Amino acid sequence: MAAPKLTIKTPLAPLNWVNVRGQGKLKMKAEDNGKVENYQYVAQAVLTEAQAKSLNKQVDDFWRKNKPDGCGKRRFELVKEETTIVKDAAGNSKLDSDDEPIREKTGKWLIQAKTITHWPKDGKQNVVKILGSNGSTLPETHPSIESGIGNGTEGIIHGSLGITAYSGNEGVVMYLSGIQIKESTLTEASGEEIQADEIEDDVAETTIEDTDGPAV
């Protein structure tokens, strides 16, 4: 039986750490040795509280309908509240009594979508679609592709929800299939981690067809 999936997209929101071309981002705890299985394509959206609550309702409903047998609550959250390390006047991290950095909430929430960089069956490159304000696929010569999508660019992450059923790590993940950007907000990627006049600069209602296969 096919694994449960649900096509989903984020609301229009600032994007962070978009990496959807080339080698991809090194997976956590993986060796940086150039092997394609150690890298992934990722994109993160920064949400308001209202956006996070709306998206989390879809995640919760999907989990309750498809969670593994015998499993109660999710072991991790897909939509996470953002925190930042508190700094002192000198710019150093403030520590608590256990010498751990003190973190404070920012009032924003984060969601991250991921996918593989190559398909395991034939080794072909996985292409994450990048769309413009009017919903059309952008050419490979577009600045968002040639220079990358920088932090703060507004956009929508398209993908699908899936279930992870690994014992002790059960939960919901978002598989990345595409990104739609509001072109007037495009910021060139710093290396850290436009159409004709008839098109108003707003993001058109668009659905990206999801593809079958593993995503992380």
C-alpha positions in Angstrom: 0.0 0.0 0.0 1.3 3.5 -0.9 2.4 5.7 1.9 -0.1 8.4 2.9 0.6 11.8 1.3 -1.3 15.1 1.2 -0.5 17.9 -1.2 0.0 21.1 0.7 1.5 24.6 0.4 2.5 27.3 2.8 0.9 30.7 2.8 2.9 33.6 1.2 5.7 34.3 3.7 9.4 35.3 3.9 11.7 32.4 2.9 15.0 31.4 4.5 17.9 29.1 3.6 16.5 28.0 0.2 18.9 25.5 -1.4 17.3 23.8 -4.4 20.1 23.6 -7.0 23.5 22.0 -7.3 24.8 19.7 -4.7 22.3 20.7 -2.0 22.6 21.1 1.7 24.6 18.5 3.8 22.3 16.4 5.9 22.8 16.5 9.7 25.6 14.2 10.9 26.4 13.2 7.3 29.9 13.1 5.9 30.7 15.9 3.4 32.2 13.6 0.9 30.2 14.4 -2.3 28.0 11.3 -2.2 24.5 12.4 -3.4 22.7 10.5 -0.6 24.3 12.8 2.0 22.7 16.0 0.6 19.2 17.3 0.3 17.3 20.3 -1.1 15.6 22.4 1.5 13.5 25.5 2.0 12.1 27.2 5.1 9.2 29.6 5.5 8.9 32.1 8.3 5.2 32.3 9.5 3.1 34.5 11.6 1.2 32.9 14.6 -2.1 32.9 12.6 -0.4 31.3 9.6 1.3 28.7 11.8 -2.0 27.8 13.5 -3.8 27.3 10.2 -1.0 25.2 8.8 -0.7 23.2 12.0 -4.4 22.3 11.9 -3.8 20.6 8.5 -0.8 18.8 9.9 -2.7 17.6 13.0 -5.6 16.3 10.9 -3.3 14.5 8.6 -1.4 12.9 11.6 -4.6 11.7 13.3 -5.9 10.1 10.1 -2.6 8.4 9.1 -0.5 7.9 12.3 1.2 4.5 12.8 -0.9 2.0 14.8 -0.4 2.3 18.5 1.2 5.7 18.3 -0.3 8.7 20.2 1.3 12.1 19.9 3.9 13.1 17.3 7.5 13.0 18.6 8.4 16.2 16.9 6.7 19.3 15.5 6.8 20.2 11.8 5.8 23.8 12.5 8.2 25.1 15.2 8.2 28.3 17.2 11.4 30.3 16.4 13.8 31.2 19.1 17.0 33.2 19.1 20.1 33.2 21.4 20.2 36.1 23.8 23.4 38.2 23.5 25.1 40.4 26.1 26.3 44.0 25.4 29.6 42.5 24.0 27.7 40.3 21.5 28.4 37.1 23.5 25.8 34.4 24.2 24.2 34.6 27.6 24.3 31.3 29.5 22.0 29.8 32.0 23.1 28.0 35.2 23.9 24.9 33.2 26.1 26.9 30.8 23.6 26.4 28.0 22.8 29.4 25.8 19.6 31.3 26.8 17.0 31.5 24.1 14.0 33.7 23.7 11.0 33.4 21.5 10.7 35.8 18.5 7.0 35.6 17.9 7.5 33.8 14.6 7.1 30.2 13.5 9.1 28.1 11.0 8.4 25.2 8.7 11.0 23.4 6.6 10.5 21.2 3.6 13.1 18.8 2.2 13.6 16.5 -0.7 16.4 14.3 -2.2 18.8 15.7 -4.8 18.9 12.6 -7.0 16.4 9.7 -7.6 17.8 6.5 -6.2 16.5 4.2 -9.0 18.3 5.8 -11.9 20.5 8.5 -10.2 18.8 11.3 -12.2 18.9 14.9 -10.8 15.7 15.8 -8.9 14.5 19.2 -10.1 12.6 21.4 -7.7 10.3 23.7 -9.7 10.7 27.4 -9.2 7.7 29.6 -10.3 7.2 33.3 -10.6 4.5 35.6 -9.4 2.1 34.5 -12.1 2.6 30.8 -11.5 4.7 30.2 -14.6 7.9 28.2 -14.4 10.9 30.5 -14.4 13.8 29.9 -16.9 17.1 28.6 -15.7 18.6 32.0 -16.5 16.3 33.8 -14.0 18.2 35.5 -11.2 16.4 33.3 -8.6 18.0 30.3 -10.1 21.3 31.7 -11.3 22.1 33.6 -8.1 19.8 31.8 -5.7 16.8 32.8 -3.5 18.1 34.9 -0.6 16.7 35.2 2.9 13.7 37.4 3.1 12.4 36.8 -0.4 8.6 36.3 -0.1 7.2 33.1 -1.5 5.2 29.9 -1.1 6.6 26.5 -0.5 4.8 23.7 -2.4 5.0 20.1 -1.3 3.3 17.2 0.4 2.9 15.9 3.9 4.2 12.4 4.8 4.4 10.2 7.8 7.7 9.1 9.4 7.1 5.8 11.3 10.6 5.2 12.7 10.2 4.0 16.3 10.8 6.8 18.7 10.8 9.4 15.9 7.2 9.3 14.6 5.8 12.4 13.1 4.9 14.4 10.0 7.3 15.8 7.5 6.9 18.1 4.5 8.4 16.9 1.2 9.5 19.7 -1.1 8.3 19.8 -4.7 8.5 23.5 -5.7 8.8 27.1 -4.7 6.8 30.1 -6.0 8.3 33.5 -5.4 7.0 37.1 -5.4 9.5 38.4 -7.8 9.6 42.1 -6.6 10.9 40.8 -3.3 13.6 38.6 -4.7 16.8 39.0 -2.7 20.0 37.4 -4.1 21.4 34.6 -2.0 24.4 35.9 0.0 26.1 32.5 0.1 25.2 31.9 3.8 23.6 29.2 4.5 9.5 39.6 -14.0 6.8 39.4 -16.3 4.9 41.9 -18.6 2.9 44.9 -17.4 -0.3 43.0 -17.3 0.9 40.8 -14.4 0.3 42.4 -11.0 3.0 41.6 -8.6 1.0 39.2 -6.4 1.4 35.5 -6.2 -1.1 33.7 -8.4 -3.1 30.7 -7.1 -1.0 27.7 -8.3 -0.7 24.0 -7.6 2.5 22.1 -8.3 2.0 18.5 -9.2 3.8 16.3 -6.7 6.0 13.4 -7.8 6.1 10.0 -6.4 9.2 8.6 -4.7 11.3 9.2 -1.6 11.8 12.7 -0.5 14.4 12.6 2.3 
